[in-house]
Amino acid sequence: MFEEFDVVKLVEAAIVEWDGEKVSLIAGQTGTVLDKGNQKTCLVDFANDDGETIAMVSMPKTSLELVWKASTRTYVDSRSEKTAS
């Protein structure tokens, strides 16, 4: 489903622990898949507007939605499940 460097967004808000701190992630926040992981989770890097990592965590794939497919360099319209250029 998700591949390395795909851009995903959170379906719902989450509080995660990263670097010894609790970080609040909001619904709709985007991140980059760094490792496609296993069947249930993948490693995602969430960054602020300056490109600084605010959390790099393993997230359940069910809480993520594909936004941009790196391999085809196309945005994904989640409403139609088709890619758009």
Biopython code that builds the backbone (N, CA, C, O; Angstrom):
import numpy as np
from Bio.PDB.StructureBuilder import StructureBuilder

atoms = [
    (1, "MET", "N", (0.824, -1.191, 0.000)),
    (1, "MET", "CA", (0.000, 0.000, 0.000)),
    (1, "MET", "C", (0.874, 1.263, 0.000)),
    (1, "MET", "O", (0.913, 1.984, -0.997)),
    (2, "PHE", "N", (1.567, 1.532, 1.100)),
    (2, "PHE", "CA", (2.459, 2.687, 1.155)),
    (2, "PHE", "C", (3.877, 2.250, 0.820)),
    (2, "PHE", "O", (4.303, 1.151, 1.175)),
    (3, "GLU", "N", (4.596, 3.121, 0.134)),
    (3, "GLU", "CA", (5.994, 2.872, -0.223)),
    (3, "GLU", "C", (6.853, 3.986, 0.357)),
    (3, "GLU", "O", (6.343, 5.034, 0.755)),
    (4, "GLU", "N", (8.149, 3.755, 0.400)),
    (4, "GLU", "CA", (9.071, 4.775, 0.906)),
    (4, "GLU", "C", (8.926, 6.073, 0.112)),
    (4, "GLU", "O", (8.811, 6.059, -1.114)),
    (5, "PHE", "N", (8.933, 7.173, 0.822)),
    (5, "PHE", "CA", (8.847, 8.540, 0.321)),
    (5, "PHE", "C", (7.458, 8.965, -0.142)),
    (5, "PHE", "O", (7.296, 10.080, -0.640)),
    (6, "ASP", "N", (6.451, 8.102, 0.010)),
    (6, "ASP", "CA", (5.073, 8.541, -0.218)),
    (6, "ASP", "C", (4.722, 9.573, 0.849)),
    (6, "ASP", "O", (5.253, 9.533, 1.959)),
    (7, "VAL", "N", (3.829, 10.494, 0.512)),
    (7, "VAL", "CA", (3.331, 11.459, 1.489)),
    (7, "VAL", "C", (1.955, 10.978, 1.938)),
    (7, "VAL", "O", (1.093, 10.658, 1.119)),
    (8, "VAL", "N", (1.769, 10.935, 3.255)),
    (8, "VAL", "CA", (0.518, 10.479, 3.831)),
    (8, "VAL", "C", (-0.022, 11.549, 4.775)),
    (8, "VAL", "O", (0.712, 12.436, 5.211)),
    (9, "LYS", "N", (-1.312, 11.456, 5.085)),
    (9, "LYS", "CA", (-1.881, 12.367, 6.085)),
    (9, "LYS", "C", (-2.611, 11.545, 7.132)),
    (9, "LYS", "O", (-3.096, 10.443, 6.875)),
    (10, "LEU", "N", (-2.670, 12.129, 8.328)),
    (10, "LEU", "CA", (-3.368, 11.474, 9.431)),
    (10, "LEU", "C", (-4.875, 11.594, 9.246)),
    (10, "LEU", "O", (-5.389, 12.666, 8.925)),
    (11, "VAL", "N", (-5.568, 10.497, 9.449)),
    (11, "VAL", "CA", (-7.022, 10.485, 9.365)),
    (11, "VAL", "C", (-7.630, 11.071, 10.637)),
    (11, "VAL", "O", (-8.688, 11.700, 10.595)),
    (12, "GLU", "N", (-6.953, 10.860, 11.771)),
    (12, "GLU", "CA", (-7.438, 11.387, 13.050)),
    (12, "GLU", "C", (-6.251, 11.857, 13.883)),
    (12, "GLU", "O", (-5.121, 11.412, 13.680)),
    (13, "ALA", "N", (-6.517, 12.748, 14.806)),
    (13, "ALA", "CA", (-5.461, 13.279, 15.674)),
    (13, "ALA", "C", (-4.839, 12.161, 16.500)),
    (13, "ALA", "O", (-5.488, 11.157, 16.796)),
    (14, "ALA", "N", (-3.572, 12.346, 16.868)),
    (14, "ALA", "CA", (-2.871, 11.347, 17.666)),
    (14, "ALA", "C", (-1.848, 12.029, 18.565)),
    (14, "ALA", "O", (-1.276, 13.058, 18.206)),
    (15, "ILE", "N", (-1.631, 11.454, 19.712)),
    (15, "ILE", "CA", (-0.552, 11.885, 20.590)),
    (15, "ILE", "C", (0.475, 10.766, 20.576)),
    (15, "ILE", "O", (0.165, 9.623, 20.912)),
    (16, "VAL", "N", (1.708, 11.102, 20.182)),
    (16, "VAL", "CA", (2.766, 10.106, 20.054)),
    (16, "VAL", "C", (3.939, 10.498, 20.934)),
    (16, "VAL", "O", (4.071, 11.656, 21.331)),
    (17, "GLU", "N", (4.778, 9.540, 21.233)),
    (17, "GLU", "CA", (5.984, 9.837, 21.985)),
    (17, "GLU", "C", (7.174, 9.734, 21.046)),
    (17, "GLU", "O", (7.363, 8.735, 20.352)),
    (18, "TRP", "N", (7.971, 10.798, 21.045)),
    (18, "TRP", "CA", (9.167, 10.829, 20.208)),
    (18, "TRP", "C", (10.251, 11.623, 20.903)),
    (18, "TRP", "O", (10.006, 12.710, 21.426)),
    (19, "ASP", "N", (11.429, 11.081, 20.904)),
    (19, "ASP", "CA", (12.584, 11.748, 21.502)),
    (19, "ASP", "C", (12.325, 12.140, 22.958)),
    (19, "ASP", "O", (12.756, 13.197, 23.419)),
    (20, "GLY", "N", (11.607, 11.256, 23.675)),
    (20, "GLY", "CA", (11.344, 11.486, 25.087)),
    (20, "GLY", "C", (10.246, 12.476, 25.399)),
    (20, "GLY", "O", (10.045, 12.819, 26.564)),
    (21, "GLU", "N", (9.532, 12.943, 24.398)),
    (21, "GLU", "CA", (8.461, 13.921, 24.605)),
    (21, "GLU", "C", (7.169, 13.449, 23.955)),
    (21, "GLU", "O", (7.183, 12.676, 22.997)),
    (22, "LYS", "N", (6.051, 13.930, 24.494)),
    (22, "LYS", "CA", (4.754, 13.669, 23.862)),
    (22, "LYS", "C", (4.504, 14.759, 22.834)),
    (22, "LYS", "O", (4.674, 15.947, 23.110)),
    (23, "VAL", "N", (4.099, 14.335, 21.647)),
    (23, "VAL", "CA", (3.862, 15.259, 20.547)),
    (23, "VAL", "C", (2.428, 15.079, 20.066)),
    (23, "VAL", "O", (1.992, 13.958, 19.805)),
    (24, "SER", "N", (1.692, 16.189, 19.950)),
    (24, "SER", "CA", (0.317, 16.147, 19.438)),
    (24, "SER", "C", (0.345, 16.336, 17.927)),
    (24, "SER", "O", (0.869, 17.329, 17.422)),
    (25, "LEU", "N", (-0.217, 15.384, 17.223)),
    (25, "LEU", "CA", (-0.360, 15.465, 15.771)),
    (25, "LEU", "C", (-1.839, 15.663, 15.463)),
    (25, "LEU", "O", (-2.691, 14.990, 16.044)),
    (26, "ILE", "N", (-2.143, 16.573, 14.562)),
    (26, "ILE", "CA", (-3.538, 16.890, 14.256)),
    (26, "ILE", "C", (-4.021, 16.104, 13.037)),
    (26, "ILE", "O", (-3.228, 15.714, 12.181)),
    (27, "ALA", "N", (-5.311, 15.884, 12.976)),
    (27, "ALA", "CA", (-5.902, 15.235, 11.812)),
    (27, "ALA", "C", (-5.596, 16.066, 10.574)),
    (27, "ALA", "O", (-5.737, 17.289, 10.597)),
    (28, "GLY", "N", (-5.187, 15.424, 9.516)),
    (28, "GLY", "CA", (-4.843, 16.116, 8.283)),
    (28, "GLY", "C", (-3.368, 16.453, 8.163)),
    (28, "GLY", "O", (-2.903, 16.846, 7.093)),
    (29, "GLN", "N", (-2.628, 16.302, 9.256)),
    (29, "GLN", "CA", (-1.184, 16.588, 9.225)),
    (29, "GLN", "C", (-0.500, 15.581, 8.306)),
    (29, "GLN", "O", (-0.803, 14.388, 8.337)),
    (30, "THR", "N", (0.422, 16.074, 7.494)),
    (30, "THR", "CA", (1.102, 15.200, 6.542)),
    (30, "THR", "C", (2.487, 14.807, 7.015)),
    (30, "THR", "O", (3.120, 15.497, 7.815)),
    (31, "GLY", "N", (2.936, 13.677, 6.495)),
    (31, "GLY", "CA", (4.262, 13.171, 6.808)),
    (31, "GLY", "C", (4.778, 12.338, 5.649)),
    (31, "GLY", "O", (4.037, 12.018, 4.719)),
    (32, "THR", "N", (6.053, 11.992, 5.714)),
    (32, "THR", "CA", (6.699, 11.207, 4.665)),
    (32, "THR", "C", (7.003, 9.809, 5.192)),
    (32, "THR", "O", (7.562, 9.652, 6.277)),
    (33, "VAL", "N", (6.635, 8.809, 4.421)),
    (33, "VAL", "CA", (6.924, 7.425, 4.786)),
    (33, "VAL", "C", (8.416, 7.177, 4.597)),
    (33, "VAL", "O", (8.944, 7.343, 3.498)),
    (34, "LEU", "N", (9.095, 6.777, 5.673)),
    (34, "LEU", "CA", (10.527, 6.485, 5.605)),
    (34, "LEU", "C", (10.795, 4.997, 5.476)),
    (34, "LEU", "O", (11.825, 4.590, 4.937)),
    (35, "ASP", "N", (9.874, 4.189, 5.967)),
    (35, "ASP", "CA", (10.011, 2.734, 5.887)),
    (35, "ASP", "C", (8.600, 2.162, 5.817)),
    (35, "ASP", "O", (7.768, 2.449, 6.678)),
    (36, "LYS", "N", (8.329, 1.354, 4.795)),
    (36, "LYS", "CA", (6.975, 0.833, 4.633)),
    (36, "LYS", "C", (6.590, -0.167, 5.704)),
    (36, "LYS", "O", (5.427, -0.564, 5.783)),
    (37, "GLY", "N", (7.534, -0.584, 6.529)),
    (37, "GLY", "CA", (7.240, -1.385, 7.712)),
    (37, "GLY", "C", (6.647, -2.740, 7.420)),
    (37, "GLY", "O", (7.018, -3.414, 6.458)),
    (38, "ASN", "N", (5.712, -3.128, 8.277)),
    (38, "ASN", "CA", (5.067, -4.430, 8.133)),
    (38, "ASN", "C", (3.640, -4.239, 7.624)),
    (38, "ASN", "O", (3.296, -3.181, 7.097)),
    (39, "GLN", "N", (2.825, -5.258, 7.784)),
    (39, "GLN", "CA", (1.453, -5.168, 7.273)),
    (39, "GLN", "C", (0.600, -4.152, 8.025)),
    (39, "GLN", "O", (-0.363, -3.621, 7.471)),
    (40, "LYS", "N", (0.945, -3.877, 9.282)),
    (40, "LYS", "CA", (0.093, -3.017, 10.097)),
    (40, "LYS", "C", (0.618, -1.609, 10.317)),
    (40, "LYS", "O", (-0.174, -0.687, 10.514)),
    (41, "THR", "N", (1.940, -1.414, 10.289)),
    (41, "THR", "CA", (2.506, -0.099, 10.606)),
    (41, "THR", "C", (3.573, 0.314, 9.598)),
    (41, "THR", "O", (4.098, -0.515, 8.855)),
    (42, "CYS", "N", (3.882, 1.606, 9.586)),
    (42, "CYS", "CA", (5.000, 2.114, 8.796)),
    (42, "CYS", "C", (5.619, 3.298, 9.539)),
    (42, "CYS", "O", (4.950, 3.961, 10.331)),
    (43, "LEU", "N", (6.893, 3.556, 9.279)),
    (43, "LEU", "CA", (7.617, 4.648, 9.916)),
    (43, "LEU", "C", (7.370, 5.931, 9.129)),
    (43, "LEU", "O", (7.620, 5.992, 7.925)),
    (44, "VAL", "N", (6.874, 6.958, 9.827)),
    (44, "VAL", "CA", (6.520, 8.225, 9.173)),
    (44, "VAL", "C", (7.251, 9.375, 9.864)),
    (44, "VAL", "O", (7.317, 9.436, 11.092)),
    (45, "ASP", "N", (7.795, 10.278, 9.062)),
    (45, "ASP", "CA", (8.450, 11.489, 9.556)),
    (45, "ASP", "C", (7.479, 12.651, 9.390)),
    (45, "ASP", "O", (7.105, 13.003, 8.271)),
    (46, "PHE", "N", (7.076, 13.240, 10.502)),
    (46, "PHE", "CA", (6.213, 14.422, 10.489)),
    (46, "PHE", "C", (7.094, 15.629, 10.754)),
    (46, "PHE", "O", (7.886, 15.619, 11.696)),
    (47, "ALA", "N", (6.968, 16.670, 9.936)),
    (47, "ALA", "CA", (7.819, 17.854, 10.064)),
    (47, "ALA", "C", (6.963, 19.108, 10.204)),
    (47, "ALA", "O", (5.785, 19.122, 9.846)),
    (48, "ASN", "N", (7.590, 20.167, 10.739)),
    (48, "ASN", "CA", (6.892, 21.453, 10.836)),
    (48, "ASN", "C", (7.052, 22.215, 9.516)),
    (48, "ASN", "O", (7.611, 21.684, 8.557)),
    (49, "ASP", "N", (6.570, 23.436, 9.468)),
    (49, "ASP", "CA", (6.624, 24.228, 8.236)),
    (49, "ASP", "C", (8.049, 24.581, 7.807)),
    (49, "ASP", "O", (8.280, 24.932, 6.650)),
    (50, "ASP", "N", (8.998, 24.490, 8.732)),
    (50, "ASP", "CA", (10.397, 24.776, 8.415)),
    (50, "ASP", "C", (11.160, 23.516, 7.993)),
    (50, "ASP", "O", (12.363, 23.571, 7.738)),
    (51, "GLY", "N", (10.457, 22.387, 7.921)),
    (51, "GLY", "CA", (11.086, 21.138, 7.510)),
    (51, "GLY", "C", (11.798, 20.400, 8.627)),
    (51, "GLY", "O", (12.485, 19.409, 8.382)),
    (52, "GLU", "N", (11.636, 20.883, 9.865)),
    (52, "GLU", "CA", (12.259, 20.226, 11.014)),
    (52, "GLU", "C", (11.357, 19.110, 11.515)),
    (52, "GLU", "O", (10.150, 19.299, 11.666)),
    (53, "THR", "N", (11.942, 17.953, 11.771)),
    (53, "THR", "CA", (11.168, 16.817, 12.264)),
    (53, "THR", "C", (10.582, 17.124, 13.633)),
    (53, "THR", "O", (11.290, 17.542, 14.550)),
    (54, "ILE", "N", (9.268, 16.907, 13.756)),
    (54, "ILE", "CA", (8.627, 17.063, 15.059)),
    (54, "ILE", "C", (8.316, 15.692, 15.669)),
    (54, "ILE", "O", (8.163, 15.572, 16.884)),
    (55, "ALA", "N", (8.225, 14.667, 14.828)),
    (55, "ALA", "CA", (8.028, 13.297, 15.297)),
    (55, "ALA", "C", (8.373, 12.339, 14.171)),
    (55, "ALA", "O", (7.999, 12.551, 13.017)),
    (56, "MET", "N", (9.085, 11.291, 14.521)),
    (56, "MET", "CA", (9.387, 10.214, 13.583)),
    (56, "MET", "C", (8.959, 8.940, 14.285)),
    (56, "MET", "O", (9.660, 8.424, 15.155)),
    (57, "VAL", "N", (7.795, 8.441, 13.893)),
    (57, "VAL", "CA", (7.171, 7.358, 14.641)),
    (57, "VAL", "C", (6.557, 6.302, 13.724)),
    (57, "VAL", "O", (6.228, 6.555, 12.565)),
    (58, "SER", "N", (6.420, 5.123, 14.293)),
    (58, "SER", "CA", (5.722, 4.047, 13.612)),
    (58, "SER", "C", (4.230, 4.274, 13.816)),
    (58, "SER", "O", (3.764, 4.376, 14.950)),
    (59, "MET", "N", (3.490, 4.352, 12.729)),
    (59, "MET", "CA", (2.055, 4.640, 12.792)),
    (59, "MET", "C", (1.254, 3.486, 12.197)),
    (59, "MET", "O", (1.699, 2.847, 11.244)),
    (60, "PRO", "N", (0.075, 3.218, 12.757)),
    (60, "PRO", "CA", (-0.800, 2.210, 12.148)),
    (60, "PRO", "C", (-1.226, 2.672, 10.751)),
    (60, "PRO", "O", (-1.630, 3.820, 10.567)),
    (61, "LYS", "N", (-1.134, 1.791, 9.791)),
    (61, "LYS", "CA", (-1.504, 2.157, 8.419)),
    (61, "LYS", "C", (-2.973, 2.550, 8.310)),
    (61, "LYS", "O", (-3.349, 3.318, 7.424)),
    (62, "THR", "N", (-3.797, 2.028, 9.203)),
    (62, "THR", "CA", (-5.226, 2.362, 9.172)),
    (62, "THR", "C", (-5.498, 3.813, 9.569)),
    (62, "THR", "O", (-6.587, 4.328, 9.316)),
    (63, "SER", "N", (-4.520, 4.475, 10.188)),
    (63, "SER", "CA", (-4.714, 5.875, 10.584)),
    (63, "SER", "C", (-4.107, 6.845, 9.577)),
    (63, "SER", "O", (-4.034, 8.048, 9.829)),
    (64, "LEU", "N", (-3.670, 6.312, 8.428)),
    (64, "LEU", "CA", (-3.028, 7.133, 7.403)),
    (64, "LEU", "C", (-3.768, 7.036, 6.080)),
    (64, "LEU", "O", (-4.396, 6.025, 5.767)),
    (65, "GLU", "N", (-3.678, 8.110, 5.315)),
    (65, "GLU", "CA", (-4.276, 8.152, 3.986)),
    (65, "GLU", "C", (-3.224, 8.669, 3.011)),
    (65, "GLU", "O", (-2.519, 9.632, 3.311)),
    (66, "LEU", "N", (-3.116, 8.042, 1.859)),
    (66, "LEU", "CA", (-2.134, 8.434, 0.846)),
    (66, "LEU", "C", (-2.504, 9.774, 0.216)),
    (66, "LEU", "O", (-3.652, 9.993, -0.170)),
    (67, "VAL", "N", (-1.510, 10.675, 0.118)),
    (67, "VAL", "CA", (-1.721, 11.992, -0.471)),
    (67, "VAL", "C", (-0.931, 12.128, -1.774)),
    (67, "VAL", "O", (-1.436, 12.657, -2.765)),
    (68, "TRP", "N", (0.316, 11.645, -1.761)),
    (68, "TRP", "CA", (1.205, 11.793, -2.914)),
    (68, "TRP", "C", (2.007, 10.512, -3.078)),
    (68, "TRP", "O", (2.623, 10.041, -2.122)),
    (69, "LYS", "N", (2.006, 9.943, -4.278)),
    (69, "LYS", "CA", (2.712, 8.691, -4.574)),
    (69, "LYS", "C", (4.074, 9.031, -5.154)),
    (69, "LYS", "O", (4.163, 9.579, -6.252)),
    (70, "ALA", "N", (5.132, 8.711, -4.424)),
    (70, "ALA", "CA", (6.489, 9.074, -4.836)),
    (70, "ALA", "C", (6.908, 8.386, -6.130)),
    (70, "ALA", "O", (7.546, 9.013, -6.976)),
    (71, "SER", "N", (6.566, 7.123, -6.300)),
    (71, "SER", "CA", (7.024, 6.379, -7.473)),
    (71, "SER", "C", (6.477, 6.934, -8.781)),
    (71, "SER", "O", (7.137, 6.848, -9.816)),
    (72, "THR", "N", (5.275, 7.503, -8.741)),
    (72, "THR", "CA", (4.671, 8.053, -9.960)),
    (72, "THR", "C", (4.665, 9.581, -9.964)),
    (72, "THR", "O", (4.297, 10.214, -10.954)),
    (73, "ARG", "N", (5.088, 10.168, -8.820)),
    (73, "ARG", "CA", (5.106, 11.622, -8.662)),
    (73, "ARG", "C", (3.744, 12.247, -8.968)),
    (73, "ARG", "O", (3.639, 13.239, -9.689)),
    (74, "THR", "N", (2.711, 11.635, -8.398)),
    (74, "THR", "CA", (1.355, 12.125, -8.609)),
    (74, "THR", "C", (0.621, 12.253, -7.283)),
    (74, "THR", "O", (0.868, 11.500, -6.340)),
    (75, "TYR", "N", (-0.286, 13.222, -7.230)),
    (75, "TYR", "CA", (-1.157, 13.374, -6.082)),
    (75, "TYR", "C", (-2.284, 12.363, -6.190)),
    (75, "TYR", "O", (-2.652, 11.949, -7.290)),
    (76, "VAL", "N", (-2.823, 11.971, -5.063)),
    (76, "VAL", "CA", (-3.891, 10.989, -5.024)),
    (76, "VAL", "C", (-5.146, 11.661, -4.512)),
    (76, "VAL", "O", (-5.127, 12.321, -3.473)),
    (77, "ASP", "N", (-6.226, 11.493, -5.234)),
    (77, "ASP", "CA", (-7.518, 12.027, -4.807)),
    (77, "ASP", "C", (-8.208, 10.921, -4.026)),
    (77, "ASP", "O", (-8.704, 9.956, -4.607)),
    (78, "SER", "N", (-8.237, 11.064, -2.721)),
    (78, "SER", "CA", (-8.788, 10.011, -1.863)),
    (78, "SER", "C", (-10.281, 9.789, -2.089)),
    (78, "SER", "O", (-10.805, 8.717, -1.786)),
    (79, "ARG", "N", (-10.959, 10.790, -2.614)),
    (79, "ARG", "CA", (-12.399, 10.639, -2.853)),
    (79, "ARG", "C", (-12.679, 9.689, -3.987)),
    (79, "ARG", "O", (-13.695, 8.994, -3.975)),
    (80, "SER", "N", (-11.786, 9.642, -4.982)),
    (80, "SER", "CA", (-12.039, 8.767, -6.119)),
    (80, "SER", "C", (-11.068, 7.601, -6.181)),
    (80, "SER", "O", (-11.214, 6.709, -7.017)),
    (81, "GLU", "N", (-10.041, 7.607, -5.268)),
    (81, "GLU", "CA", (-9.021, 6.558, -5.233)),
    (81, "GLU", "C", (-8.203, 6.498, -6.518)),
    (81, "GLU", "O", (-7.585, 5.473, -6.807)),
    (82, "LYS", "N", (-8.190, 7.585, -7.292)),
    (82, "LYS", "CA", (-7.403, 7.653, -8.522)),
    (82, "LYS", "C", (-6.341, 8.717, -8.363)),
    (82, "LYS", "O", (-6.481, 9.622, -7.541)),
    (83, "THR", "N", (-5.265, 8.613, -9.154)),
    (83, "THR", "CA", (-4.221, 9.614, -9.080)),
    (83, "THR", "C", (-4.517, 10.758, -10.029)),
    (83, "THR", "O", (-5.151, 10.572, -11.067)),
    (84, "ALA", "N", (-4.055, 11.938, -9.664)),
    (84, "ALA", "CA", (-4.220, 13.121, -10.499)),
    (84, "ALA", "C", (-2.857, 13.736, -10.732)),
    (84, "ALA", "O", (-2.035, 13.783, -9.817)),
    (85, "SER", "N", (-2.606, 14.204, -11.929)),
    (85, "SER", "CA", (-1.297, 14.801, -12.263)),
    (85, "SER", "C", (-1.150, 16.171, -11.706)),
    (85, "SER", "O", (-0.113, 16.807, -11.896)),
]
sb = StructureBuilder()
sb.init_structure("model")
sb.init_model(0)
sb.init_chain("A")
sb.init_seg("    ")
for serial, (resi, resn, name, xyz) in enumerate(atoms, 1):
    if name == "N":
        sb.init_residue(resn, " ", resi, " ")
    sb.init_atom(name, np.array(xyz, "f"), 0.0, 1.0, " ", f" {name:<3s}", serial, name[0])
structure = sb.get_structure()
